[in-house]
């Protein structure tokens, strides 16, 4: 019996010695893609480095074996394999081969995450806070006070969602002007503007936009969805003119507002035309209208580009997925008219047939930004007041995966291979 016990202990020790890596697949075999990102983030919080295997089985992860990591994977219901050092080396050799469109990124530090949102907003109002909560990734909610008090630089990653940076209160006047929540929001925004010394909400939001611009220019990472994408650029272009109707700021817009736009200040879009009707639920022609799109939920998809992992690692990271054709989803800003996207912007996902870009990326100064059209990747046409999406029903959502790619982006450094 003693010999048997010794043999069992020897075999267990030998197994742990040879099985020295944990491999987290991100292809179709993964039971919970979204929580896998949360585990990767948690590992970084433990000050343990993670290798992100770009274009390898859907953008899989690999990390040195620790019992506490295996325990966490089991608790969170994430698929994994314990592999030997030899198996790990085989994976690495395949990835670094010049003939493969694959690469390795070393994740070495958990990024500090901030979400720009009113403190009274519900988590399900925003797809990013929804998926961060589901994936168990911590974040801070910040808003105008924090940005104007210069607290933004302490964060590595900033998210903007369905914010209206033009000062037109989401252009909800036609549909929701008699709703208490909308009236309360207008009061709060006007009070905030006065508190910070501005006469109008549009001036307050422009100051915020400029703080964000400076943050990105200094090396920050910006991710925006829905109307926070086009209204951000519109606010930059309209910084020296008034585009708001009297119903929003008490005086009429400049009669030369369209002519006065300065597109050289924008991140993503060029030569767009403003929607000056204050009662139309649209800001400009950046966002294509439903009648222009000519498609329905059944045939509304966008396709991710496949980039060269070794030569274009950034867009490669941001497009890691187990699916390349992804069902689209609407929002106040559903997607972007390709003809208005600046030539130096990288289009990472598009519906080519209708000339629509869904997922775009660019560089500003020392930093990076990503815009993702639409409101909720698993709710085709989100309605105000609708029940939140239950991500327990969508643990493998490819649309939500794109959000989480951006979460890990600031932690990535190209891994140097031994020669």
C-alpha positions as CSV (number, residue, x, y, z in Angstrom):
1,X,0.0,0.0,0.0
2,X,2.8,2.4,0.9
3,X,4.5,1.7,-2.5
4,X,1.2,2.5,-4.2
5,X,0.8,5.8,-2.4
6,X,4.3,6.8,-3.2
7,X,3.7,5.9,-6.9
8,X,0.5,8.0,-7.0
9,X,2.3,11.0,-5.4
10,X,5.2,10.6,-7.8
11,X,2.9,10.5,-10.8
12,X,0.9,13.5,-9.6
13,X,4.2,15.4,-9.1
14,X,5.4,14.3,-12.5
15,X,2.2,15.4,-14.1
16,X,2.3,18.9,-12.7
17,X,6.0,19.2,-13.7
18,X,5.3,18.2,-17.3
19,X,1.9,19.9,-17.6
20,X,3.3,23.4,-17.0
21,X,0.9,25.6,-19.0
22,X,-2.8,26.4,-19.1
23,X,-4.2,26.8,-22.5
24,X,-7.6,28.7,-22.9
25,X,-9.1,28.0,-26.3
26,X,-11.1,30.8,-27.9
27,X,-12.5,28.9,-30.8
28,X,-15.9,27.2,-31.0
29,X,-14.9,24.8,-28.3
30,X,-14.9,27.5,-25.6
31,X,-18.0,27.3,-23.3
32,X,-17.8,30.9,-22.2
33,X,-15.8,33.3,-24.3
34,X,-16.9,36.4,-22.4
35,X,-15.8,35.1,-19.0
36,X,-12.5,33.9,-20.5
37,X,-11.6,37.6,-20.9
38,X,-12.5,38.1,-17.3
39,X,-10.2,35.3,-16.3
40,X,-7.3,36.8,-18.4
41,X,-7.9,40.1,-16.7
42,X,-7.9,38.4,-13.2
43,X,-4.6,36.7,-14.0
44,X,-3.1,40.0,-14.8
45,X,-4.3,41.3,-11.5
46,X,-2.4,38.5,-9.8
47,X,0.8,40.0,-11.6
48,X,1.1,36.9,-13.8
49,X,1.7,37.5,-17.5
50,X,-0.6,36.0,-20.2
51,X,0.2,35.2,-23.8
52,X,-2.5,36.2,-26.3
53,X,-2.2,33.9,-29.3
54,X,-3.4,36.1,-32.2
55,X,-5.2,34.2,-35.0
56,X,-4.6,30.9,-33.2
57,X,-7.9,29.1,-32.5
58,X,-9.9,32.3,-32.3
59,X,-7.3,34.3,-30.3
60,X,-6.6,31.9,-27.5
61,X,-4.7,32.5,-24.2
62,X,-1.8,30.7,-22.7
63,X,-0.3,31.1,-19.2
64,X,2.1,29.2,-16.9
65,X,0.4,26.7,-14.7
66,X,-0.8,27.8,-11.3
67,X,-3.3,25.9,-9.2
68,X,-5.2,29.1,-8.4
69,X,-5.6,29.9,-12.1
70,X,-7.1,26.5,-12.7
71,X,-9.4,26.9,-9.8
72,X,-10.6,30.2,-11.1
73,X,-11.3,28.8,-14.5
74,X,-13.4,26.0,-13.0
75,X,-15.3,28.5,-10.8
76,X,-16.1,30.7,-13.8
77,X,-17.0,27.9,-16.1
78,X,-14.3,28.6,-18.7
79,X,-13.0,25.8,-20.9
80,X,-9.2,25.2,-20.6
81,X,-6.6,22.5,-21.1
82,X,-3.5,21.8,-19.0
83,X,-0.6,21.2,-21.4
84,X,3.0,20.3,-21.1
85,X,6.0,22.5,-21.8
86,X,6.6,20.6,-25.0
87,X,3.1,21.2,-26.2
88,X,3.4,24.9,-25.4
89,X,6.6,25.0,-27.4
90,X,4.9,23.4,-30.4
91,X,2.2,26.0,-30.3
92,X,4.8,28.8,-30.1
93,X,6.8,27.4,-33.0
94,X,3.7,27.2,-35.2
95,X,2.8,30.8,-34.4
96,X,6.2,32.3,-35.0
97,X,6.7,30.5,-38.3
98,X,7.0,33.0,-41.1
99,X,4.4,31.0,-43.1
100,X,1.7,31.5,-40.5
101,X,-0.6,34.5,-40.1
102,X,-0.3,34.4,-36.4
103,X,1.6,36.1,-33.6
104,X,1.9,36.3,-29.8
105,X,1.2,39.3,-27.6
106,X,2.3,39.4,-24.0
107,X,-0.2,40.8,-21.6
108,X,1.6,42.1,-18.6
109,X,-0.6,44.6,-16.6
110,X,-4.3,44.8,-15.9
111,X,-5.4,48.2,-17.3
112,X,-7.3,50.7,-15.2
113,X,-10.7,51.1,-16.8
114,X,-13.1,54.0,-16.7
115,X,-16.6,54.3,-18.2
116,X,-17.9,57.8,-19.0
117,X,-21.5,57.7,-17.8
118,X,-24.0,59.7,-15.7
119,X,-23.9,58.3,-12.2
120,X,-27.6,57.7,-12.3
121,X,-27.4,55.4,-15.4
122,X,-28.4,51.8,-15.1
123,X,-25.6,49.2,-16.0
124,X,-27.8,47.7,-18.7
125,X,-28.1,51.1,-20.5
126,X,-24.6,50.4,-21.8
127,X,-23.4,47.2,-23.5
128,X,-19.8,47.8,-22.2
129,X,-20.7,48.1,-18.5
130,X,-23.0,45.1,-19.0
131,X,-20.3,42.9,-20.4
132,X,-17.7,44.2,-17.9
133,X,-20.0,43.2,-15.1
134,X,-20.7,39.8,-16.6
135,X,-17.0,39.1,-17.2
136,X,-16.2,40.3,-13.7
137,X,-13.8,43.0,-14.9
138,X,-13.7,46.0,-12.5
139,X,-14.2,49.6,-13.7
140,X,-14.9,53.1,-12.4
141,X,-17.7,55.3,-13.5
142,X,-16.6,58.8,-14.2
143,X,-18.4,61.8,-15.7
144,X,-18.0,65.5,-16.3
145,X,-16.8,66.4,-12.8
146,X,-13.9,63.9,-12.9
147,X,-12.8,64.8,-16.4
148,X,-12.8,68.5,-15.8
149,X,-11.0,67.9,-12.6
150,X,-8.2,66.2,-14.6
151,X,-8.7,62.7,-13.2
152,X,-8.7,61.0,-16.5
153,X,-4.9,60.4,-16.9
154,X,-4.9,57.9,-14.0
155,X,-6.9,55.5,-16.3
156,X,-5.5,53.4,-19.1
157,X,-8.7,52.9,-21.0
158,X,-11.8,55.0,-21.4
159,X,-15.2,54.0,-22.7
160,X,-17.9,56.2,-24.1
161,X,-21.4,54.9,-25.0
162,X,-24.7,56.6,-26.0
163,X,-23.6,60.0,-25.0
164,X,-24.5,63.1,-27.0
165,X,-21.5,65.4,-27.0
166,X,-23.2,68.0,-29.2
167,X,-25.3,69.4,-26.3
168,X,-28.6,68.4,-27.9
169,X,-29.7,65.9,-25.2
170,X,-29.7,62.9,-27.5
171,X,-32.2,64.7,-29.8
172,X,-35.0,63.1,-27.8
173,X,-37.1,66.3,-27.8
174,X,-39.7,64.9,-30.2
175,X,-40.2,61.5,-28.5
176,X,-39.4,62.0,-24.8
177,X,-39.8,65.7,-23.9
178,X,-42.7,64.9,-21.5
179,X,-40.9,61.9,-19.8
180,X,-39.6,62.6,-16.3
181,X,-36.3,60.9,-16.9
182,X,-35.6,63.1,-19.9
183,X,-36.6,66.3,-18.0
184,X,-34.4,65.3,-15.1
185,X,-31.4,64.6,-17.4
186,X,-31.8,68.1,-19.0
187,X,-31.9,69.7,-15.5
188,X,-28.8,67.8,-14.3
189,X,-26.8,68.6,-17.4
190,X,-27.7,72.3,-17.3
191,X,-26.8,72.5,-13.6
192,X,-23.5,70.8,-14.3
193,X,-22.8,73.3,-17.1
194,X,-23.4,76.2,-14.8
195,X,-21.4,74.6,-12.0
196,X,-18.4,74.5,-14.3
197,X,-18.8,78.0,-15.5
198,X,-20.5,77.4,-18.9
199,X,-23.6,79.0,-20.3
200,X,-24.7,76.0,-22.3
201,X,-24.5,72.2,-22.1
202,X,-22.8,72.2,-25.6
203,X,-19.9,74.2,-24.1
204,X,-19.6,71.8,-21.2
205,X,-19.5,68.8,-23.5
206,X,-17.0,70.5,-25.8
207,X,-14.7,71.0,-22.8
208,X,-15.1,67.3,-22.0
209,X,-14.4,66.3,-25.6
210,X,-11.2,68.3,-25.5
211,X,-10.1,66.6,-22.3
212,X,-10.7,63.3,-23.9
213,X,-8.8,64.4,-27.1
214,X,-5.8,65.4,-24.9
215,X,-6.0,62.1,-23.0
216,X,-5.8,60.1,-26.3
217,X,-3.1,62.3,-27.7
218,X,-1.0,61.7,-24.6
219,X,-1.2,57.9,-25.0
220,X,-4.7,56.9,-23.8
221,X,-7.0,54.3,-25.2
222,X,-10.5,55.4,-26.2
223,X,-13.4,53.1,-27.1
224,X,-16.8,54.4,-28.1
225,X,-20.1,53.0,-29.2
226,X,-23.4,54.1,-30.5
227,X,-23.9,57.9,-30.6
228,X,-20.7,58.6,-28.6
229,X,-18.9,58.0,-31.9
230,X,-20.3,60.5,-34.3
231,X,-21.3,63.1,-31.8
232,X,-17.8,63.1,-30.5
233,X,-16.4,64.0,-33.9
234,X,-19.3,66.4,-34.6
235,X,-18.5,68.3,-31.4
236,X,-14.8,68.6,-32.4
237,X,-15.8,69.9,-35.9
238,X,-18.3,72.3,-34.5
239,X,-16.1,73.8,-31.8
240,X,-16.2,77.3,-33.2
241,X,-19.8,77.4,-34.2
242,X,-23.3,76.9,-32.7
243,X,-25.2,73.9,-34.2
244,X,-27.9,73.6,-31.4
245,X,-31.5,74.8,-32.0
246,X,-33.2,77.1,-29.5
247,X,-35.2,74.2,-28.0
248,X,-31.9,72.9,-26.7
249,X,-29.8,75.9,-25.7
250,X,-32.2,78.9,-25.8
251,X,-30.9,80.5,-29.0
252,X,-30.9,79.6,-32.7
253,X,-28.0,77.8,-34.3
254,X,-25.5,79.8,-36.5
255,X,-27.0,80.2,-40.0
256,X,-23.5,79.2,-41.3
257,X,-23.1,76.2,-39.0
258,X,-22.6,73.7,-41.8
259,X,-20.1,75.9,-43.6
260,X,-18.2,76.5,-40.4
261,X,-17.4,72.9,-39.5
262,X,-13.7,72.2,-39.2
263,X,-13.2,68.6,-40.2
264,X,-9.4,68.7,-39.6
265,X,-10.1,68.4,-35.9
266,X,-12.0,65.1,-36.1
267,X,-10.8,61.6,-35.4
268,X,-12.7,59.5,-37.9
269,X,-15.1,61.4,-40.2
270,X,-14.8,63.9,-43.0
271,X,-17.2,66.1,-45.0
272,X,-20.4,65.0,-43.2
273,X,-23.6,67.0,-43.3
274,X,-25.4,68.0,-40.1
275,X,-29.1,67.1,-39.5
276,X,-30.3,70.6,-38.3
277,X,-33.9,69.5,-37.7
278,X,-34.0,69.6,-33.8
279,X,-36.9,67.1,-33.8
280,X,-35.3,64.4,-36.0
281,X,-33.6,61.6,-34.1
282,X,-30.3,61.9,-36.0
283,X,-27.2,64.1,-35.9
284,X,-25.7,63.9,-39.4
285,X,-25.4,61.7,-42.5
286,X,-22.5,59.8,-40.9
287,X,-25.1,57.2,-39.7
288,X,-27.0,55.6,-42.6
289,X,-30.7,55.7,-42.3
290,X,-32.8,52.4,-42.3
291,X,-34.4,53.2,-45.6
292,X,-30.9,53.7,-47.1
293,X,-29.6,50.4,-45.6
294,X,-32.4,48.4,-47.2
295,X,-32.0,45.4,-45.0
296,X,-33.7,43.7,-42.1
297,X,-32.6,41.8,-39.0
298,X,-32.6,38.6,-40.9
299,X,-29.9,39.7,-43.4
300,X,-28.1,42.4,-41.4
301,X,-24.5,41.2,-40.9
302,X,-21.0,42.7,-41.0
303,X,-17.7,41.0,-41.8
304,X,-14.4,41.3,-39.9
305,X,-11.3,41.9,-41.9
306,X,-8.4,39.5,-41.5
307,X,-5.2,41.4,-40.9
308,X,-1.6,40.3,-41.0
309,X,-0.8,39.4,-37.4
310,X,2.9,40.0,-37.8
311,X,2.7,43.3,-39.6
312,X,-0.6,44.7,-38.3
313,X,-0.8,43.5,-34.7
314,X,-3.2,46.2,-33.4
315,X,-6.2,45.6,-35.7
316,X,-5.4,41.9,-35.5
317,X,-5.9,42.0,-31.7
318,X,-9.0,44.1,-32.0
319,X,-10.7,41.6,-34.4
320,X,-9.9,38.3,-32.6
321,X,-13.0,36.2,-32.8
322,X,-14.4,32.7,-33.4
323,X,-16.6,34.1,-36.1
324,X,-15.8,36.5,-38.9
325,X,-19.4,37.2,-40.1
326,X,-21.2,38.7,-37.2
327,X,-24.9,39.7,-36.9
328,X,-25.3,43.4,-36.8
329,X,-27.3,45.5,-34.4
330,X,-28.9,48.9,-34.4
331,X,-28.5,52.0,-32.2
332,X,-29.0,55.7,-32.5
333,X,-25.8,55.5,-34.5
334,X,-25.9,52.0,-36.1
335,X,-22.8,52.2,-38.3
336,X,-20.8,54.7,-40.4
337,X,-21.1,55.7,-44.0
338,X,-17.8,54.5,-45.6
339,X,-17.5,57.4,-47.9
340,X,-17.2,59.8,-44.9
341,X,-14.6,57.7,-43.1
342,X,-11.1,59.4,-43.3
343,X,-8.6,57.7,-45.5
344,X,-6.1,57.0,-42.6
345,X,-8.7,55.2,-40.5
346,X,-8.6,51.4,-40.4
347,X,-11.9,49.8,-41.2
348,X,-12.0,46.5,-39.2
349,X,-15.6,45.4,-39.9
350,X,-18.0,46.4,-42.6
351,X,-21.1,45.6,-44.6
352,X,-19.5,46.1,-48.0
353,X,-22.7,45.6,-50.0
354,X,-24.3,48.8,-48.6
355,X,-21.1,50.8,-48.1
356,X,-21.2,50.8,-44.3
357,X,-18.4,50.5,-41.8
358,X,-19.3,49.0,-38.4
359,X,-16.0,48.8,-36.5
360,X,-13.1,51.3,-37.1
361,X,-9.8,52.2,-35.5
362,X,-7.3,54.9,-35.6
363,X,-4.3,56.6,-34.0
364,X,-4.2,60.1,-32.5
365,X,-1.0,61.5,-31.2
366,X,0.5,58.8,-28.9
367,X,-2.8,57.1,-28.3
368,X,-5.5,55.0,-30.0
369,X,-9.2,55.1,-30.5
370,X,-11.8,52.6,-31.6
371,X,-15.4,53.3,-32.7
372,X,-18.1,50.5,-32.8
373,X,-21.5,51.3,-34.2
374,X,-24.7,50.2,-32.5
375,X,-26.1,49.8,-29.0
376,X,-26.2,46.2,-27.9
377,X,-24.7,43.3,-29.9
378,X,-27.4,40.9,-28.7
379,X,-30.4,43.2,-28.9
380,X,-31.0,44.1,-32.5
381,X,-33.2,47.2,-31.9
382,X,-32.8,48.4,-28.4
383,X,-35.7,50.4,-27.1
384,X,-35.6,53.0,-24.2
385,X,-36.8,51.3,-21.0
386,X,-36.3,47.8,-22.4
387,X,-35.3,45.0,-20.1
388,X,-31.5,44.4,-19.9
389,X,-29.9,41.7,-22.0
390,X,-29.1,38.6,-20.0
391,X,-25.6,37.7,-21.0
392,X,-26.0,34.3,-19.3
393,X,-27.9,33.5,-22.5
394,X,-25.1,34.8,-24.8
395,X,-21.8,33.6,-23.2
396,X,-20.2,33.1,-26.7
397,X,-21.4,36.4,-28.3
398,X,-19.0,37.3,-31.1
399,X,-20.3,40.9,-31.0
400,X,-19.5,41.3,-27.4
401,X,-16.1,39.8,-27.9
402,X,-15.1,42.8,-29.9
403,X,-15.7,45.0,-26.9
404,X,-13.5,42.8,-24.7
405,X,-10.7,42.7,-27.2
406,X,-10.4,46.5,-26.6
407,X,-10.3,46.0,-22.9
408,X,-7.1,43.9,-23.1
409,X,-5.5,46.0,-25.9
410,X,-3.8,48.4,-23.4
411,X,-2.1,45.5,-21.7
412,X,-0.4,44.1,-24.8
413,X,3.2,44.1,-25.8
414,X,4.7,42.2,-28.6
415,X,6.5,39.1,-27.2
416,X,10.1,38.8,-28.1
417,X,11.0,35.3,-29.2
418,X,14.3,33.6,-28.4
419,X,16.5,33.1,-31.4
